[in-house]
Amino acid sequence: MKAFRRIGAKLTAAVGVTALVTVSVFAYFNIRQHRRSLLAEVERHAVQLSEAVKSGTEYDMLLNQRDRVHESIKRMGRQEGIGRIRVLNKSGAVIYSSDEAEIGHMVDKSAEACTRCHQAGSPLERLAMKERTRVFRAGSGEPRMLGVINPIYNQPSCWTAACHVHSRAQTVLGVLDVTLPLALVERDILRGQAGIVVFSVTATAALAVIVAAVFRRWVDEPVEELLEATRRVAGGDLAYRIQPRSDDELGELARSFDDMTRRLSEARLQLFQSDKLASLGRLAAGVAHEINNPLTGVLTYASFLVKRTADRPELQEDLKVIVRETIRSREIVKSLLDFSRQSVPRKAEADLNAIIARAAGSVENQFAAAHVRLALDLAEGLPRAAVDSNQMQQVFINLFVNAADAMAPKGGTVAVSSAARTLSPVGTMPIKAALCPKRHSLLDPEVKVGGKPSIRVKVRANGSEGLAYLDPVYGKAGHRHAGSLESAAPALFSCPECSLSLMKEGASCPACGAGVYTFESPPKGMVEGCARKGCLWQRWEAVDGSGQTEFIEVRVSDTGSGIPKENLDRIFEPFFTTKGQKGNGLGLAVIWGIVDNHNGTISVESEVGSGTSFLVRIPVKV
């Protein structure tokens, strides 16, 4: 009984019952029509036979040659398929018969074979053609017979014949009665009924088997996979994926399920990250109150002891370790506090060169101890920019310290330059928000391009489907494709959240003629771009219309070990570090947050073994 609780079994049973009822109704009417057709054919044959007998004996009857009539009737009555032939006079006496024993006997006018003509108590003089045939049984248990009554009417040839047996006043002289057995017809009908029944059952069973097989292949198995997937996901296995079998609704459901589990996995990671950051914020607040004061006391007394033990070098080395590690602990606490307390900048017009100079003065002693030379090449006459001076000084101090760490222990040169640049928004303006028509965010913080959250879209081309991660900087070409989509293939973009199309109807790329995708980037309107892989055309009317923007560029370069290419997109992530135990992975994350809050951008170029260069762009006007 458990099997009948499945959708496939229910549907198969429903289809089978429906087919059986339909075929049964069809079979009933078909058998009924088949029976009528066979009986009508036998009736037609019987009527033709009676007319042939009547015509064949007419001449002999006119000559009153009774022996010849009798022989003709007997001869025809012995033919296969004929039951009996007899001629009755008007009174009901059998004159001629293929069964000689009946000759001279009176028929029972109340018998089933005679009621047609004698139903009113006297013989009918006229009988309609349809009323001449009847189906009856000779006796109980006997097979059915078909009888044809053919009245013999008084013709002029009868009352003018030489025998002068009949007068002109008579209308009906007698009746020719032909009887045919229906055994063969009944057998054919039963065979037809059996054939139709067998066909009905076979067709219903075959249809049920086909429906069951089709449903099993295209519905049952995909549903079972979905059920298994829901159980696995409910058990916490968010990495479980379904292989779509088709492009129909169930295939789309499987793809949507995979997309849902992937998003759940991402949401879980984001929730975990959010919880971690929230915990870090609480921890940082507690650290600030509970650890900073003891660290300050340890550092103060350790520094005092270093001065008092100038004559005991072996003790001084131990005290210096305490001082160094205490300072490192204090810096870790400071980084945690900086990261957890990123606030809205309090902007005021300031000279960035002066801020850079103050930051350089803060690290001067540290650079000297690390054998690092700081080379400043600051352009004169820079316009003043609206910035939070303290936060910007923190940005440059962190960049300088990171550069020095990258060159330890050999040392090297940190080159710092500043310049004013007037740049087009193409290639410089970041896209900080991207929404589909249903207001789903297209930004993907997990996959970054150039260190920034990418714009994730679903792409379909040449029957293949995959994800594309668009460069979040307007006009840049750092797009990535998760699937193998041909560059020349026309592509369709859609939202990975709701699968709503992102294609602009009726629009084509002015560069290559391909389709155009579009999404909203509030509050600056719609962003458009070419949907063909390899074409870099984009248009952002609200930004293009604002003209060029004046920036102050600050470049910080070092001659250190460089950053591997695979790490470049992750260096601004919280807690990601390449320094091992020497770093906490928060410095560049803090820098990123401050620059972004100033509507600026920060990018990095690096080559392993040659050094790293950070480029900070801060707009002069907000």
N, C-alpha and C positions, 0 to 999 in steps of 0.2 A: 504493500500500500504506500510505502514511502516514495516509490518511483512515480506514483500518480500525483504527488505534490509538486513535481517539477513542471516548469512552464512548458517544456517540450512535450511531455506526456499529455498534458492538458490540451495543448494545441493540436497534437496529433489525434487525440480522441475526438476533439470537436470537429476537426476536418473529416475524420473517418465517418462519424455519425452523420454529418451533413451530406457527405458524398453518398453514403448508403441510402439515406432518405431520398435524396435527389434521384439516384439511379433507380431506386425502388418505384418511385412515382412514375419515372419514365418507363420502366419495365412494365408496370401495370397497364398503362395506356397503350404501350407498344403491343403487348400480348393481346389486349382487348381488340386493338385494331387488326392484329394479325389473324385472330379468330374470325372476325367479321369478314376479312378479305377472303379467307379460305372458304367459309360458308357461302359467301356470295359467288365465289367461283364455282363451287359445287352446284349451287342453285342454277346458275347460268347453264352449266353443263347438263343438268337434269332437264331443264326446260327445252334445251336444244334436242336432247335425246327423245323427249316426249313428242316433240314436233316431227322428228325424224321417223318415229314409230307410226305416228298418225298419218304421215304422208306415205310411208311404205305400205300401209295396209288399206289405204283409202280405195284404191282401184278394185282390190279383191272384195272389199265390203260392198261396193256398188254392184258387183256381179254376183254377190251373195255366195262367194266361194269360201265357205266357212273353214274347210280343211286348210286351204292355203293361208288364210288369216291366222289360224291356230298355229301352223308350222312356223310362220314368220315370227309370231310372238314368242314361241318357245325358243327358237334359234337366237333371237336377240336377248332373251332373258338369261341364256346360258353364258353370255359374255362377261368377262372379268369386270368387277366393279359395279354390276347391276344386281340388285337384290330380287326384284320381282316386277313383272309387267302384267297388267290385267285390264280388261275392259268390262265395265259394269253398265247395265242398262239403267233406265230412269228409275226403276223400282228398287235398285240396289242388288240385283242378282248378278253374279259373276258369269259373263258370257264366254270370255276368253281369258286365259291366264297361263303364265309360264309354269305355274304349279297346277297340274291337271286336277289335283285333289280338290281345288277350290271351285272348279267349274260347276255351275248349277247352284251353288250355295248363296244364301243371302248374307250380305255384310251387316255387321252390327252398326247401325247408324249413330249409336251413342258412343262408339269407340273413338279414341283420340284421332285416328286417321280420317274419320268421317264427319266430325263436328263442324268442320269448316263449311261444308256444303249444306248440312242439315241442322244448323244451329237455330233456325226459325221453325223447325218441325216439318218443313217441306223443302225439297231441293231447290236451290237458287238457280235461276235461269241464266244469270250473268254473274261472273266472278272476276274481280280485278286480277291483273297479272300478279301483283304482289301477294294476293291472297291465295294463289294456287299452290304455294309450297308450305310445308309444315314439317317440323322436326318432332318425332315422337318415339316412344318405346313400344315394341310389340308386346312386351310383358315385363313383369317385375324382374329386374336383374339383367334384362336383355340390353344389348347395345343400342345406341340411338340410331334412328333411321331418318333419311330425308325423303319425303314424299312429294311428288308433283302431280297435281290434278289438272288434267287438260280436258275440258268439256268438249263433247262431240256435238256440234250444233247441226240442226237440220238445214241442209243446203238444197237448192233447186235440183241438184243432181240426185239428191236422195229421193224426193217424191216423184221424180220423173224416171227413176230407174226401172228396169224391166221387172224387178222383183215386186214393186209397189208395196213394200212392207210398211213404209211410214207414210202417214198422211201429211198434207201440207200444214196442218194446224199445229203440229208438234214443233217445239222450240229446241229442246235439248233431247237428243236421242240416247245419250249415255255419257260415260266418263272414262277417259284413259288414265289409269293410275300407274305411275312409274315410281318405284321405291329404290333408293340407293343407300347402301350401308355407309355409315360415317366412321367406321373403325379406323380406316387409314387416315382420314382427316383428323380424328382425335389423336391418333398417334403422332402425326406431324405437329399438331398443336402442342402436345406434351413435350415433344423434342424441342420445339421452339421455346417453350417456357423454361425447360431445363437449361437450354443454351443461354437464355437471357439471365437466368438466375446465376449460372456459373460466371457469366461475363460480369454481372453486377458485383458479385463477391470478389472476383479477381481484380476488377478495376478498383474497387474500394480498397482492397488490401494493398495493391500496388501503389495507389495514391497515398495511402497512409505511410507506406515504407519510404516513398520518395520524400514526402513532407517531413517525416522524422529524420531522414538523412540530411536533407537540406537545412532543416532547423538545427540539427546537431552541429553541422559544419559552420553555419553562418550566424547562429544565435546562441545555442546552448554553450558551445565551447568558449566563445568570447565572454559570455556572461559568467561562466565558471572562472575564467581568468580574472575578471573584474572582482568576483567574490573573493577569490584567493588574494588578490591584491589588497582589497579592503581589510581582510583579516591580517595580512602582513603589516599594512600601514597602521592598523589599530594596535598591533603589537609593538609598534615603535620602529619598524623597518622602513624608514622614509626613502631609502635608496632603491627600493623595489620598483621595477619598471615593467610595463606591459608592451609587448610587441604588437602593434596594430596589424590586423589581418586584412583590412579592406578600407575603402574610402567612404563607406556608408556611415550611417548615424552611430553604429557601434564602434567603428574605427575612430570616428571623431570623439566619441565618448572615451575611448582608451587614451587617445592623445590628450584630451582634456584632463583625464585622471592623472596621467604622467606629469602634465604641467602643474596640476594641483599639488601632487606630492612633492614635486621639485620646489614649488613655492612654499609649501609647508616646511620643507627642509631648510630653505633660505630663511623663512620666518623664525624657525627654531634657532638657527644660528644667530639671526639678528637679535632675537629675544635674549639668547644667551649672552650675546655681546652687550646688549643694553643692560641686562642684569649685572654683567661684569663691570660695565662703566658706572652704573649706579652704585654698585658695591664699592668701586674704586673711589667714587666721590665721597661716600660715607667714610671710607677708610682714610681718605686724604684729610677730611675734616678732623677725624679723630687723631690722625698722625700729627696734624698741625698743633693740636693742643697737648697731646701726650708725649710727643717725641722731640719736638723742636726745642723746648726748654731744657730737657736733659742733655740733648746734643750740644746746645750752646754752652752749658756748664762743662761738659766733657772737653769741648774744644778750647774753652778759655783756660781751664786748668792744665790741659795738656800743653798748650802753647806757653803758658807761664813756666811749666816744668822744663820745657825745652831750653828756655833762656837761663834757668837756674843751674842746669846741668851741662853747661858749656865745657866743663873740665872732665866730663865723663862721656866720651863719645859712644861707648857701647850702649849706655842707657838712652842717649839721645836718639839713636837709630830706632829704638823701640818706640820712643815717644813720638817720633816723626811719623811712624806707621799709624799710630793712634790718631794723630792730627789729620793725616791724609784720608784715612778711612772715615773719620768723623765728617770731614768736609764732603766726601763722596755721599755719605748718608744724607747729609743736609741737602745736597743737590738733588738727590732722588726725591726727597720729600717736596722740594720746591717744584720739581717737574710734575709731580702728581697734583700738586695744588694748582699749578698753571693750567694743566690739562682739564681739571675738573671745574675750574672757575673761569673758563673762557666766557667773556662778557662782551656786550655791545661796545664797540670802541667809542671813546669820547673824542670826537674829531675836532681838530682845530688846525688852522694853517700853520705849517711848520716847514723848516728847511731840512730836507732829507740828508743833505751833506753833513749838517751839524749833528743829526741823529747818528749817522754812520761814524762820525768822528768820536762821539761819546762812547759808542759801542766798541770802537777800536781801543779807546783808552781803558775800558773795563777789562780787556783781555791782554793788555800789553805785557804785564808781568808773566802771565801764564804762557804767552807765546815765547817770551824770552827764555823761560825755563825749558820749553820744548824745542828750542832751536828753530822756531818758525818765524819767518820774516813776513810782515804785513805790508803789502805794497798798495797804496791808495792812489787812484787816478780818478779824482772826482772833478767833473765838469763844472766850470764856473757859470754863474748866472742862471742856475736852474730855477724854474718857477716853484713857488711854494705850493705844497700839496696839503689837502685836508686829510690829516691822519691823527691817530692816537699816538703821540710821541713815545710814551712808555712801551706800548705794545710793539711799535716798529723797532725800537731799540732792542727789545727782547728777540725779535726776528733776526736781526743782524748778529747779535751776540751768539745765538744758537748756531747760525750758519758759520760764523768764524770758528767756534769751538769744534763743530763737526769737521770742518776742513782741517783743523790742527790735529784732531784725532786720526783722520785718514792718513796723515803723513807721519804719525808716530811709528817708531822712535827716532827715525832718521832726521825728521824735520823737513823743511822745505819752504815754499813761498805761497802765501795766500794773496791773490791779486783781487782787489776790489775796485770796480769802476762804476761810474754813474753817468748818465746822459739823458737828455730830453729826446723823446721820439714822438712823432705824430704818425699814427698808424691807422690803417683801415681796419674796420671790425672783422673783415675776412681774415681768418687765421689767428685772431687774437681774442675775439669775444666768446666767453664760455656760455654754453647753454645750461643754465642752472635748473631749469624745469622743463619737462616734456610730458604732455598729456594727450591721451587718445580722445576721440569724440565722446566717450563715456566717462572721461575724467580719471582714467586709470593712469598712474604714473609709469612712464617708460624708462625712468632712470634705474640703473642697476648698480648699486654700490658694491656688489660682490665682484663684478668684472669691470676693471678700470682700463681706460685708454689714456695714456699720458698722465697717469696718476689721478685722473678724475673719473667719477662714476660714468659709465658708458650709457648710451641710449639703446635699449634692447628692443628689437622688433622681430616678428616672425616673418620669414621669407619663404615663398613658394615659387619655384622655377623649374621648368622641364620635368614636372612630376615629382621633384624632390622638395623636401621641406626641411628647414633648419632655422637657426637663430642667427641674427646679425647684430653686432655690437658697434654702433656708430660712434664716431669720434665726437665728444661733447664740446669741442671747440669749433665754432662756426667757420666752415670753409677748409678745415683740415682733412687730411686723407688717411687717418689712422683707423679706418673701419676694419672690423674683424668679422669673419664668417665662421660660424660653428659647423656648417654643413659644406659639402663640396658643390657649390653652385657655379655653373659656367659663367664666365665673364660676359659672353655675348647673349646669354639667355634673358628674355624679358621676365622680370620678377614682379611679384605682388607682395606688398608689405601689409602686415596686419598687426593688431595689438596682441601680444602674447597672453594678456590677461583675459580678454573677452572675444578675441578673434575677429573683432570688427575691423573692416578694411581701413587702411591709412592712405589708400590711393586717391589722388585728386581726379575726379571724373572729368574727362575731356581734355586733360592737360598732358603735354608732352615736353620732354627735356629739350631746350633750345640747342644743347650741345650735341646730343646723339639721337634724339627722337624717341627715347624710351619713355615709359610711364614715370609719373612724378608722385612721390609720397609727400605727406604733409602731416604735421602735428602742431599743437599749440604750445608755446613757451610763454606763459603769463609772467609779467604783464606786457610783454613785448610782441604779442601777436603770433602769427603763424610762420613756421619754418618749413621750407620746401626743399626737396633734393631729388636727384636722379635715382631711380630704383635699379639701375643697371650696375652690376659690380664692375668697378674700374673707372666709372665716370664720377668726377668730383664736383659736378655742378650743384650749387646750393643757392637758395635765395631766402633772405630774411628782410622783408620790406621795411619793417619798423626800425631795424638796426641800420640797414643800408641808407635809409632816409635821414638818419641822424648825422651822417657824415663821419669824418675822421675824428679820432680821439687822441688827446695829448697825454702821454704817459711819461713817467720818470722810470727809467730802467736802471736797476742795480744788478751788476753781475759779480758773483763771488766764485772765484776759481781756485782750485788747489792743484798741487802736483803729486797727489797721493796715489793710492793703489787703485782707485776707480771702483765702480759698482758694476757687478755682472748685469748683463742685459735683462736676464729673467727676473731681476729684483727691482728694476727701475719703476715698474708700475705699482710696487708694494711699499716703497720706502715712506710714503706718507700715511700708511695705515698705522693705527695705534698699536703699540707693543711689537711692531716689526723692527728688528735691529740686526745689523751685520757686525756689531761690535762684541757680541758674546756677553760676558759678564760685565763688560765696561759700560754698556748702555742699557737703557730701559725702553727704547722704542717710542718715546713720547715727544722728543724734541721736534722732529719734523712734522708730527701731527699737530702740535701747537702752532708751528709756523704756518702750516696750511690753513688752519682755522682763522688765524689773525689776518692773513693776506686775503682770504676769501671774504671776510667781514669788511674789508676795505675795497671790495669790488675789483680787486686786483688778481693777478695770476702769478703762479710760480711754476717753472718748468726746470727740468734737469737734463743735462747731457753728460755722458760719462763713457769712458773707455778704460777697460781694465789695463792697469799698468801705466796709464798716461794722466789720470786725474779726473776730476769732476768739476762741472760748472753749473751753478744755480743761477737762474735768471728770474728776478723779481720785477714785475711791472705794476706800478701803482698809478691809477688815473689822477691827473692833476685836479680835475673837478669831479665831484660825486655825481 
